[in-house]
Amino acid sequence: MLSNNRLKREAKTIVAMISMYCREIHGGKMLCGDCVNLQEYALQRLEKCPYQEGKTTCVKCPVHCYKPEMREKVRQVMRYAGPRMLFKHPILAVLHLLDGIQEKPNKKRQAG
């Protein structure tokens, strides 16, 4: 479970992007099986991100934790949904752009 507001917002953003993409490209009212799998995979990767609250956007991350096939699917979703987010989810879009300003992610500090 995501414990940090930044990661919760990142999860909300990817869910919105996949929903928009699937609805408009695949034409259903609900997510298709491929998009459900992609969303579950993306949320799982986000939950296991080693940078957690120090996370930048994935495109700027030095660790690419997505399998190449899934990474390409997310790229397709983002290419389509990214520009449209400004009209459908403007706050999430602007916050995502601001998160991308951070150049390098900061590693999560270990307790101890």
Secondary structure as a PSIPRED ss2 file (coil, helix, strand):
# PSIPRED VFORMAT (PSIPRED V4.0)

   1 M C   1.000  0.000  0.000
   2 L C   1.000  0.000  0.000
   3 S C   1.000  0.000  0.000
   4 N C   1.000  0.000  0.000
   5 N H   0.000  1.000  0.000
   6 R H   0.000  1.000  0.000
   7 L H   0.000  1.000  0.000
   8 K H   0.000  1.000  0.000
   9 R H   0.000  1.000  0.000
  10 E H   0.000  1.000  0.000
  11 A H   0.000  1.000  0.000
  12 K H   0.000  1.000  0.000
  13 T H   0.000  1.000  0.000
  14 I H   0.000  1.000  0.000
  15 V H   0.000  1.000  0.000
  16 A H   0.000  1.000  0.000
  17 M H   0.000  1.000  0.000
  18 I H   0.000  1.000  0.000
  19 S H   0.000  1.000  0.000
  20 M H   0.000  1.000  0.000
  21 Y H   0.000  1.000  0.000
  22 C H   0.000  1.000  0.000
  23 R H   0.000  1.000  0.000
  24 E H   0.000  1.000  0.000
  25 I H   0.000  1.000  0.000
  26 H H   0.000  1.000  0.000
  27 G C   1.000  0.000  0.000
  28 G C   1.000  0.000  0.000
  29 K C   1.000  0.000  0.000
  30 M C   1.000  0.000  0.000
  31 L C   1.000  0.000  0.000
  32 C C   1.000  0.000  0.000
  33 G H   0.000  1.000  0.000
  34 D H   0.000  1.000  0.000
  35 C H   0.000  1.000  0.000
  36 V H   0.000  1.000  0.000
  37 N H   0.000  1.000  0.000
  38 L H   0.000  1.000  0.000
  39 Q H   0.000  1.000  0.000
  40 E H   0.000  1.000  0.000
  41 Y H   0.000  1.000  0.000
  42 A H   0.000  1.000  0.000
  43 L H   0.000  1.000  0.000
  44 Q H   0.000  1.000  0.000
  45 R H   0.000  1.000  0.000
  46 L H   0.000  1.000  0.000
  47 E H   0.000  1.000  0.000
  48 K C   1.000  0.000  0.000
  49 C C   1.000  0.000  0.000
  50 P C   1.000  0.000  0.000
  51 Y C   1.000  0.000  0.000
  52 Q H   0.000  1.000  0.000
  53 E H   0.000  1.000  0.000
  54 G H   0.000  1.000  0.000
  55 K C   1.000  0.000  0.000
  56 T C   1.000  0.000  0.000
  57 T C   1.000  0.000  0.000
  58 C H   0.000  1.000  0.000
  59 V H   0.000  1.000  0.000
  60 K H   0.000  1.000  0.000
  61 C C   1.000  0.000  0.000
  62 P C   1.000  0.000  0.000
  63 V C   1.000  0.000  0.000
  64 H C   1.000  0.000  0.000
  65 C C   1.000  0.000  0.000
  66 Y C   1.000  0.000  0.000
  67 K C   1.000  0.000  0.000
  68 P H   0.000  1.000  0.000
  69 E H   0.000  1.000  0.000
  70 M H   0.000  1.000  0.000
  71 R H   0.000  1.000  0.000
  72 E H   0.000  1.000  0.000
  73 K H   0.000  1.000  0.000
  74 V H   0.000  1.000  0.000
  75 R H   0.000  1.000  0.000
  76 Q H   0.000  1.000  0.000
  77 V H   0.000  1.000  0.000
  78 M H   0.000  1.000  0.000
  79 R H   0.000  1.000  0.000
  80 Y H   0.000  1.000  0.000
  81 A H   0.000  1.000  0.000
  82 G H   0.000  1.000  0.000
  83 P H   0.000  1.000  0.000
  84 R H   0.000  1.000  0.000
  85 M H   0.000  1.000  0.000
  86 L H   0.000  1.000  0.000
  87 F H   0.000  1.000  0.000
  88 K H   0.000  1.000  0.000
  89 H C   1.000  0.000  0.000
  90 P H   0.000  1.000  0.000
  91 I H   0.000  1.000  0.000
  92 L H   0.000  1.000  0.000
  93 A H   0.000  1.000  0.000
  94 V H   0.000  1.000  0.000
  95 L H   0.000  1.000  0.000
  96 H H   0.000  1.000  0.000
  97 L H   0.000  1.000  0.000
  98 L H   0.000  1.000  0.000
  99 D H   0.000  1.000  0.000
 100 G C   1.000  0.000  0.000
 101 I C   1.000  0.000  0.000
 102 Q C   1.000  0.000  0.000
 103 E C   1.000  0.000  0.000
 104 K C   1.000  0.000  0.000
 105 P C   1.000  0.000  0.000
 106 N C   1.000  0.000  0.000
 107 K C   1.000  0.000  0.000
 108 K C   1.000  0.000  0.000
 109 R C   1.000  0.000  0.000
 110 Q C   1.000  0.000  0.000
 111 A C   1.000  0.000  0.000
 112 G C   1.000  0.000  0.000
